[in-house]
Amino acid sequence: MNPLREELKQLIISTLELEDISSSDINSDDPLFTNGLGLDSIDALELGLALKKKYQIKLEANNEQNKKFFYSVNTLAEFIQAQRSV
């Protein structure tokens, strides 16, 4: 398993206090919001702050691209890797 994806799953679980979920319960391709993991907009804000703090990434408020980046664990991992290479 990709270490960044596993790290992201653990970050999601700990940041959002998802006590009944383990990283193996989260499919890297499944949507994080609505269907899939079922996160909401408050979760998105908390997760965004945790990601900024841990990975020093830049997220622009009210940017439509954020929806694409936050679609799944895989899209988040790709976004973080792209930010690191900038």
C-alpha angles and dihedrals in degrees: 000000000000109000094220092053091049090048091051092050090052090047091052092049095047098039094049094036093235095174098172095053131079126197090255088061091062115081109210091224098046120104114261095209134057100345117028111030091003100225120166137211094276088053088051091055093048092046092047091054092048091049092049091050097045101038102024090232125159120237120182117219116245092009112150089211089069090073089058093047093047095047096103143343088267094054091047091051091050091049093050092048090050091049091050092054094052 
